Amino acid sequence: MSVPEARNLLTDNPELYEARFPDPDHVAARFVDDVLRTFLPSAVAGEPVTVLDLGCGTGRDLGHLVGCGYHGLGIDRSTAMVGYANRTYPGVSATVGDLRSFVIGAAVDAIICLDSSLLYCHTDAELESCLRCCRDHLRRGGLLIAEMRNGAFFLGNTELLDGPSHSAFEWRGQMWRAETTLWVDRAAQLLRRRREWRLPAFTEPLVQESAWRLLFPVELASHLRRAGFTVRAMFDAPGPRAEGGWPRDRRSDPVPALGSADLSGDRLHIVAEAC
């Protein structure tokens, strides 16, 4: 791999992505499983449940869900990720597609959209198109489960914006280092990111930029209602990427009741039912 060839270092290199973001405890997939068992009667009854993962990435989360008995479908824009998911995780069926406008020719019981994938819909038109596609592919009573950055967190909070952050990890005996800077583009309502990679065997850094829509809880709930959903849960914590993670013990319901969270945390979790 040469630096000029890398469109997106991590999404073009799935093994590197999994090394950078390890999840040996399958926290994200356990979160989905627990939410489905809380809100979807067919999951509790042990009936076949089909889950579509929008922005499925390497397929790691779907692979764990398939191992739990779910049918796993995935969509991702990265050809490399889709190929890796199909090769690596038995039972996963992933295809190349765009979450802003997709057609899979089948109805599913649940759609998941994790790790801020929904926030790649930068405009209202893109978000509304994505949510309409989700509603069109969900059976009545099916669930949309989304996990993302919380726009409300940035109201007066500069914790993630005060300066660049630095990360490093080892992969295949070499160190991979990155400097990441985040800033809020208020005019576009976007959280922008500049990441400068220092790659093994390369003297010049690889600079990559990306952005996420900043959605506020009330705003997202309104979009969901207009698209044909009823919000069943909305909370900041616990969660797979929230501070404290997602609990392993299900003896008590881990999902906070609707309206009980102050929604000030940096992550936002939504469970919406197709009407």
Secondary structure, 3 states (H helix, E strand, C coil): CCHHHCCCCCCCCHHHHHHHCCCCCCHHHHHHHHHHHHHCHHHHCCCCCEEEEECCCCCHHHHHHHHCCCEEEEEECCHHHHHHHHHHCCCEEEEECECCECCCCCCEEEEEECCCHHHHCCCHHHHHHHHHHHHHHEEEEEEEEEEEECHHHHCCCCCCCCCCEEEEEEECCEEEEEEEEEEEECCCCEEEEEEEEECCCCCCCEEEEEEEECCCHHHHHHHHHHCCEEEEEEECCCCCCCCCCCCCCCCCCCCCCCCCCCCCCCEEEEEEEEC
